[in-house]
Amino acid sequence: MKTLTVEEATPGLGQLVELALAGEQIRIRKGSGIVELRPTQAAKPAVNETLTPREALRLLQEDARMTPQQAERYLRELREERLAAESRRPA
């Protein structure tokens, strides 16, 4: 089991994640607090569960490997579409 400080873990975080995914126990300490890096299954929402736009975007980003720039562009387009629809709506 490896236990590192945040400062020690930061530069090699990618490698530490790979080790944790391979089954090695990794702990990171900050002051008196300790966290563990370990594999977990991503929770997928139920099919009938309503997602907020932010949650839906996060899922799209995870599944499609959407870059932050693509996500920003997507959000901007959604916002513009919503504003355009609201301006067409009778008062």
C-alpha positions in Angstrom: 0.0 0.0 0.0 1.3 3.4 -1.0 0.5 6.5 1.0 1.5 9.8 -0.4 0.9 13.5 0.4 -1.1 15.6 -2.1 2.1 17.3 -3.2 3.8 13.9 -3.9 0.7 12.5 -5.7 -0.1 15.5 -7.9 2.7 15.2 -10.6 2.1 11.4 -11.0 -1.7 11.3 -10.6 -2.3 9.6 -13.9 0.2 6.8 -13.1 -1.3 6.4 -9.6 -4.8 6.0 -11.2 -3.4 3.3 -13.5 -1.9 1.5 -10.5 -5.2 1.8 -8.5 -7.1 0.4 -11.5 -4.6 -2.5 -11.6 -5.5 -3.3 -8.0 -2.8 -1.5 -6.0 -3.9 0.3 -2.9 -3.2 4.0 -3.1 -3.8 6.5 -0.3 -3.4 10.3 -0.5 -3.0 12.3 2.7 -3.7 15.9 3.3 -3.1 17.0 6.9 -4.9 14.4 9.0 -7.3 13.4 6.2 -6.7 10.4 4.0 -8.5 9.4 0.8 -8.1 6.2 -1.2 -7.8 5.7 -4.9 -9.7 2.6 -6.0 -11.7 1.5 -9.0 -15.5 1.8 -8.9 -18.4 1.3 -11.3 -19.8 4.5 -12.7 -23.5 4.9 -11.7 -25.7 5.1 -14.8 -29.1 6.8 -14.2 -32.2 4.7 -14.7 -33.8 5.0 -18.1 -36.9 6.8 -16.7 -34.8 9.1 -14.5 -35.0 12.8 -15.5 -31.6 14.4 -15.8 -30.7 18.0 -15.4 -29.1 19.5 -18.5 -25.8 19.6 -16.6 -26.0 15.9 -15.7 -27.0 15.0 -19.3 -24.0 17.0 -20.6 -21.7 15.3 -18.2 -22.9 11.8 -19.4 -22.5 12.9 -23.0 -19.0 14.1 -22.2 -18.1 10.8 -20.5 -19.6 8.6 -23.2 -18.5 10.5 -26.2 -15.2 11.8 -24.9 -16.5 15.4 -25.5 -13.8 18.0 -24.9 -14.5 20.9 -22.6 -14.5 23.2 -25.7 -17.2 21.0 -27.4 -19.2 21.0 -24.2 -19.1 24.8 -24.0 -20.1 25.2 -27.7 -23.0 22.7 -27.1 -24.2 24.7 -24.0 -24.0 27.9 -25.9 -26.1 26.5 -28.7 -28.7 25.2 -26.3 -28.8 28.5 -24.5 -29.2 30.4 -27.8 -32.0 28.0 -28.9 -33.8 28.5 -25.6 -33.6 32.3 -25.8 -34.8 32.3 -29.4 -37.8 30.1 -28.5 -38.6 32.3 -25.5 -38.5 35.4 -27.7 -41.0 33.8 -30.2 -43.4 32.9 -27.4 -46.4 35.2 -27.1 -46.5 37.2 -23.9 
